[in-house]
Amino acid sequence: MKSTPITLTEFYHRFPKADLHYHLLGGVRLETMLSFADKYQIALSELEAKAYYRAHQKETGIVKGGIEALTFLYQLMQEPSDYARVMREVAEDAHACGVKYIETFWNPSDTVLSYADVNTALADAIDNAYNELGIVIRLIPSINREKSPEDAVAMVNEMIDSPHPYVLGIGIDYKEHDAPVEKFWKAYRLAKLHGYKLTAHCSEFGLHWRNVETGIELIDVDRIDHGYTIIDNPALTQKYAQRGIPFTVIPSNTYYFKQWPSHQDWCQHHPIRAMAKAGINIIPCTDDWHIHNTTSANCYRVMVEDFGFDIGSLKQMMINSIEASWMPDETKQQWLAEWSHEFDALRANLLAEPTIAPDMKVCYRR
């Protein structure tokens, strides 16, 4: 059978991907937010709802931001079925972009429901998504670092009291400025003692590289989420590149959009490029899909068309994502073989590979 040529846009959508940094409520569709408000008779106009989504910034004049949106959504979602609906829609959107595996954060301390009830609803929705779409999703309960370390320990105890095979580890998110990861060492130690994997949002909003160092050296995390200012310490960058520490990076990160006024400056100076050139193990992820107005396909498009990575680099990033996932080794080996074969077959059918200016090109090989 003759193969059908595909465009670069089709390639971005079709090659297999894993998203290891996906906030569940960041994937809530605008119409779903409005539906929840209507369901529980909470006053929320369409314009007010749009203020939480970057796609509507020109219309509303503001974007309240991912953290504000997540906090508000947790109050809107008052029944387990609400979480099941969101998980289903997340799976649908991701499947349409070629995503085969997601590890998604959610914040048990922010929900109005019990940990066990939400986790059960999410797990049932995960089973349905796998049966209907073939997508695999796993869960990372996440510490809200704006709350107390005792709240974090309580979250881990809830995980221990209501174990589930789909819950693979813990993370930490929200505003890092006054809450470095070491404040929550008790929760992390407790989770590790009970066999959970560890990750942490560190040095996200231009905050100091010491937060990355603390996460790795003191907390002993398995992955770093964001971590961009690591490049301000070349010796530490080299050390973690050699160790292969995975960094889940977000091409659409809002802090860096604000830092540089021009698109060209953003393209040339975003630390993701410097991290890759230094050999850091980077994995492109979406963070907050709908709230940040991105998709997994768009993340990889940005890596090529804005940051200058070649197509071969995308394959390496895909491999990185599998290896850094928290799935069993046997599954990872199967995916490495199957996904690589699928990637190569799609690449062979590309009408043309992108032409990248020499001053922008980044050939990423670990």
C-alpha positions as CSV (number, residue, x, y, z in Angstrom):
1,M,0.0,0.0,0.0
2,K,1.4,3.4,-1.0
3,S,2.0,5.7,1.9
4,T,0.2,9.1,2.0
5,P,2.4,12.2,2.4
6,I,1.7,14.3,5.4
7,T,2.2,17.9,6.3
8,L,4.3,19.1,9.2
9,T,1.2,20.1,11.1
10,E,-0.2,16.6,10.7
11,F,3.1,15.2,11.9
12,Y,3.0,17.3,15.1
13,H,-0.5,16.0,15.8
14,R,0.1,12.3,14.9
15,F,3.5,11.2,16.3
16,P,3.2,9.5,19.7
17,K,3.7,11.6,22.8
18,A,3.8,11.5,26.6
19,D,2.8,14.6,28.7
20,L,4.4,14.3,32.1
21,H,3.4,17.8,33.3
22,Y,-0.3,18.3,32.9
23,H,-2.5,20.0,35.6
24,L,-5.9,18.3,35.4
25,L,-7.9,21.4,36.0
26,G,-5.8,23.4,33.5
27,G,-7.4,21.1,30.9
28,V,-11.0,22.3,31.7
29,R,-12.7,23.6,28.7
30,L,-14.4,27.1,28.9
31,E,-17.8,25.6,28.2
32,T,-17.2,23.1,31.0
33,M,-16.4,25.8,33.5
34,L,-19.6,27.6,32.5
35,S,-21.6,24.4,32.8
36,F,-20.3,23.8,36.3
37,A,-21.3,27.3,37.4
38,D,-24.7,26.8,35.9
39,K,-25.1,23.4,37.5
40,Y,-24.4,24.8,41.0
41,Q,-26.1,28.2,40.4
42,I,-22.8,30.1,40.9
43,A,-22.8,33.5,39.3
44,L,-20.3,33.5,36.5
45,S,-20.7,35.4,33.2
46,E,-19.0,34.2,30.0
47,L,-16.8,37.2,30.0
48,E,-15.7,36.5,33.6
49,A,-15.0,32.9,32.8
50,K,-13.0,33.9,29.7
51,A,-10.7,36.0,32.0
52,Y,-9.1,32.7,33.1
53,Y,-8.1,31.7,29.6
54,R,-5.1,33.1,27.7
55,A,-7.0,32.6,24.4
56,H,-9.4,35.4,25.3
57,Q,-6.9,37.9,26.7
58,K,-7.6,40.4,23.9
59,E,-11.3,40.2,24.6
60,T,-11.2,40.5,28.3
61,G,-8.1,42.7,28.7
62,I,-6.7,40.4,31.4
63,V,-5.7,36.9,32.1
64,K,-6.1,35.9,35.8
65,G,-3.6,33.1,35.4
66,G,-3.4,29.4,35.8
67,I,-3.2,29.4,39.6
68,E,-6.3,31.6,40.1
69,A,-8.2,29.5,37.6
70,L,-7.3,26.3,39.3
71,T,-8.3,27.6,42.7
72,F,-11.6,28.8,41.4
73,L,-12.3,25.6,39.5
74,Y,-11.8,23.4,42.6
75,Q,-14.6,25.4,44.2
76,L,-16.8,24.9,41.2
77,M,-16.4,21.1,41.1
78,Q,-18.7,19.8,43.8
79,E,-19.4,16.2,42.8
80,P,-17.2,13.2,41.8
81,S,-18.9,13.2,38.4
82,D,-17.4,16.6,37.7
83,Y,-13.9,15.2,38.0
84,A,-14.8,12.3,35.8
85,R,-16.2,14.6,33.1
86,V,-13.0,16.7,33.1
87,M,-10.8,13.6,32.9
88,R,-12.8,12.3,30.0
89,E,-12.5,15.7,28.1
90,V,-8.7,15.8,28.9
91,A,-8.4,12.3,27.4
92,E,-10.3,13.4,24.2
93,D,-8.3,16.5,23.7
94,A,-5.0,14.7,24.2
95,H,-5.9,11.8,22.0
96,A,-6.6,14.2,19.2
97,C,-3.0,15.4,19.4
98,G,-1.4,12.0,19.4
99,V,-0.8,11.8,23.2
100,K,-0.7,8.2,24.4
101,Y,0.3,8.8,28.0
102,I,-0.3,11.5,30.6
103,E,0.8,12.0,34.2
104,T,-1.5,14.6,35.6
105,F,-1.4,16.7,38.8
106,W,-4.3,17.5,41.0
107,N,-4.5,19.2,44.4
108,P,-6.4,17.1,47.0
109,S,-6.1,19.9,49.6
110,D,-8.1,22.3,47.4
111,T,-11.1,20.1,46.6
112,V,-14.4,20.3,48.5
113,L,-14.6,16.5,48.3
114,S,-12.7,13.7,50.0
115,Y,-9.4,12.5,48.5
116,A,-10.9,8.9,48.2
117,D,-14.0,10.0,46.4
118,V,-12.2,12.2,43.8
119,N,-9.5,9.6,43.3
120,T,-12.1,6.8,42.7
121,A,-13.9,9.0,40.2
122,L,-10.7,9.8,38.3
123,A,-9.6,6.2,38.3
124,D,-12.9,5.1,36.8
125,A,-12.7,7.8,34.1
126,I,-9.1,6.7,33.4
127,D,-10.3,3.1,32.8
128,N,-13.1,4.4,30.5
129,A,-10.6,6.5,28.5
130,Y,-8.3,3.6,28.0
131,N,-11.0,1.3,26.9
132,E,-12.5,3.8,24.5
133,L,-9.4,5.8,23.3
134,G,-6.4,3.6,24.2
135,I,-4.8,6.5,26.1
136,V,-3.1,5.7,29.4
137,I,-3.4,8.3,32.3
138,R,-1.9,8.2,35.7
139,L,-2.2,10.5,38.7
140,I,0.2,12.7,40.8
141,P,-1.5,14.3,43.8
142,S,0.2,17.6,44.3
143,I,1.0,19.7,47.3
144,N,-0.4,23.3,47.3
145,R,2.7,25.0,48.6
146,E,0.6,28.1,49.6
147,K,-0.8,26.0,52.4
148,S,1.1,24.6,55.4
149,P,3.6,21.7,55.5
150,E,1.1,20.0,57.8
151,D,-1.5,20.1,55.1
152,A,1.0,18.4,52.8
153,V,1.7,15.6,55.2
154,A,-2.1,15.2,55.6
155,M,-2.4,14.8,51.8
156,V,0.3,12.1,51.8
157,N,-1.5,10.3,54.6
158,E,-4.7,10.3,52.6
159,M,-2.8,8.7,49.8
160,I,-1.4,6.0,52.1
161,D,-4.9,5.4,53.6
162,S,-6.5,5.0,50.2
163,P,-3.9,3.5,47.9
164,H,-4.5,3.0,44.2
165,P,-2.2,1.6,41.5
166,Y,-2.8,4.6,39.3
167,V,-1.3,7.0,41.9
168,L,2.4,7.0,41.1
169,G,3.9,9.8,43.2
170,I,3.6,13.3,44.5
171,G,4.4,16.8,43.2
172,I,4.2,20.4,44.4
173,D,2.9,23.5,42.7
174,Y,1.4,26.9,43.0
175,K,3.4,30.1,43.9
176,E,7.0,29.1,44.9
177,H,8.2,32.6,45.9
178,D,7.7,32.1,49.7
179,A,7.5,28.4,49.7
180,P,10.6,26.6,48.5
181,V,10.4,22.9,48.3
182,E,12.4,22.2,51.5
183,K,9.5,23.5,53.6
184,F,7.7,20.3,52.7
185,W,10.4,17.8,53.4
186,K,8.3,15.8,55.8
187,A,5.6,15.1,53.2
188,Y,8.2,14.1,50.6
189,R,10.0,11.8,53.0
190,L,6.8,10.1,54.0
191,A,5.8,9.6,50.4
192,K,9.2,8.2,49.5
193,L,9.1,5.8,52.5
194,H,5.8,4.4,51.0
195,G,7.2,3.9,47.6
196,Y,5.9,7.0,45.8
197,K,7.9,8.8,43.1
198,L,8.8,12.5,43.6
199,T,8.7,15.6,41.5
200,A,8.6,19.3,42.2
201,H,8.0,22.6,40.5
202,C,11.2,24.5,41.1
203,S,12.6,27.8,39.8
204,E,9.6,28.4,37.6
205,F,9.0,32.1,37.7
206,G,12.6,33.2,37.3
207,L,13.3,32.1,40.9
208,H,16.8,31.1,42.0
209,W,18.6,28.0,40.8
210,R,19.1,27.0,44.5
211,N,15.5,25.8,44.4
212,V,16.4,23.2,41.8
213,E,19.5,22.2,43.7
214,T,17.4,21.8,46.9
215,G,14.9,19.7,45.1
216,I,17.5,17.3,43.8
217,E,20.1,17.2,46.6
218,L,17.9,17.5,49.7
219,I,14.5,16.2,48.7
220,D,15.8,13.7,46.2
221,V,13.2,14.2,43.6
222,D,13.1,12.0,40.5
223,R,12.2,14.9,38.2
224,I,12.2,18.7,38.1
225,D,9.2,20.6,36.7
226,H,10.3,23.8,35.0
227,G,13.8,24.5,36.6
228,Y,14.8,27.1,34.0
229,T,17.2,29.2,36.1
230,I,19.5,26.1,36.4
231,I,21.3,27.6,33.4
232,D,22.5,30.5,35.7
233,N,24.8,28.0,37.3
234,P,26.9,26.4,34.6
235,A,28.6,23.9,36.9
236,L,25.3,22.6,38.3
237,T,23.8,22.5,34.8
238,Q,26.7,20.3,33.7
239,K,26.3,18.1,36.7
240,Y,22.6,17.5,36.2
241,A,23.1,17.0,32.5
242,Q,25.6,14.3,33.2
243,R,23.2,12.7,35.7
244,G,20.3,12.8,33.2
245,I,17.9,14.4,35.6
246,P,14.6,14.9,33.7
247,F,13.3,18.5,33.5
248,T,9.7,18.9,32.2
249,V,9.7,22.2,30.4
250,I,6.9,24.3,29.1
251,P,7.5,26.0,25.7
252,S,4.5,28.4,26.5
253,N,5.7,29.3,30.0
254,T,4.0,32.6,30.9
255,Y,6.9,34.1,32.9
256,Y,9.1,34.1,29.8
257,F,6.4,35.5,27.6
258,K,6.3,38.5,29.9
259,Q,10.1,38.9,30.3
260,W,10.8,39.6,26.6
261,P,8.6,42.1,24.7
262,S,9.4,40.7,21.2
263,H,8.6,37.3,19.9
264,Q,12.1,37.0,18.4
265,D,13.8,37.8,21.7
266,W,11.6,35.1,23.3
267,C,12.6,32.6,20.6
268,Q,16.3,33.2,20.9
269,H,16.7,33.6,24.6
270,H,14.2,31.2,26.2
271,P,16.2,29.0,28.6
272,I,14.8,25.8,27.1
273,R,17.3,26.3,24.2
274,A,20.2,26.8,26.5
275,M,19.2,23.8,28.6
276,A,19.1,21.6,25.6
277,K,22.5,22.8,24.3
278,A,24.0,22.1,27.7
279,G,22.7,18.5,27.5
280,I,19.9,18.8,30.1
281,N,17.3,16.0,29.7
282,I,14.3,18.2,28.6
283,I,10.8,16.9,28.0
284,P,8.3,19.4,26.4
285,C,4.9,19.4,28.2
286,T,1.7,21.5,28.2
287,D,1.2,22.5,31.9
288,D,-2.3,24.0,31.6
289,W,-3.7,23.0,28.3
290,H,-6.8,25.1,27.9
291,I,-6.0,27.8,30.4
292,H,-2.6,28.5,28.6
293,N,-4.2,28.0,25.1
294,T,-1.8,25.3,24.0
295,T,-1.8,21.6,23.0
296,S,0.8,18.9,22.9
297,A,1.0,19.3,19.2
298,N,1.6,23.0,19.6
299,C,4.3,22.4,22.2
300,Y,6.4,20.5,19.7
301,R,5.6,22.9,16.9
302,V,7.1,25.7,19.1
303,M,10.2,23.6,19.7
304,V,10.8,23.4,16.0
305,E,9.4,26.6,14.5
306,D,10.1,29.0,17.3
307,F,13.1,27.5,19.2
308,G,14.9,25.9,16.2
309,F,15.0,22.2,17.1
310,D,15.1,19.8,14.2
311,I,12.8,16.8,13.7
312,G,15.4,14.3,15.0
313,S,15.5,16.3,18.3
314,L,11.7,15.7,18.7
315,K,12.3,12.0,18.6
316,Q,14.9,12.3,21.3
317,M,12.5,14.3,23.4
318,M,9.8,11.7,22.8
319,I,12.3,9.0,24.0
320,N,13.2,11.2,27.1
321,S,9.5,11.4,28.0
322,I,9.1,7.6,28.0
323,E,12.2,7.0,30.0
324,A,11.3,9.7,32.5
325,S,7.8,8.4,33.0
326,W,6.9,6.5,36.1
327,M,5.5,3.4,34.3
328,P,7.0,-0.1,34.8
329,D,10.2,-0.7,32.9
330,E,8.6,-3.5,30.8
331,T,6.0,-1.0,29.5
332,K,8.6,1.6,28.8
333,Q,10.6,-0.8,26.7
334,Q,7.6,-1.7,24.7
335,W,6.7,1.9,24.1
336,L,10.2,2.8,23.1
337,A,10.1,0.3,20.3
338,E,6.5,1.0,19.2
339,W,6.6,4.7,19.4
340,S,10.0,5.0,17.7
341,H,8.8,2.9,14.8
342,E,5.6,5.0,14.5
343,F,7.7,8.2,14.6
344,D,10.0,7.0,11.9
345,A,7.2,5.9,9.7
346,L,5.5,9.3,9.9
347,R,8.7,11.2,9.4
348,A,9.4,9.2,6.2
349,N,6.0,10.5,4.9
350,L,6.7,14.1,5.6
351,L,6.2,16.3,2.5
352,A,9.2,18.4,3.7
353,E,11.2,18.9,6.9
354,P,11.4,22.4,8.2
355,T,14.2,24.7,7.1
356,I,15.8,26.3,10.2
357,A,18.1,29.3,10.1
358,P,21.7,28.5,11.1
359,D,21.6,31.0,14.0
360,M,18.5,29.3,15.4
361,K,19.1,25.6,14.9
362,V,19.4,23.4,17.9
363,C,20.3,19.8,17.2
364,Y,19.5,18.1,20.5
365,R,21.2,14.7,21.1
366,R,21.7,13.3,24.6
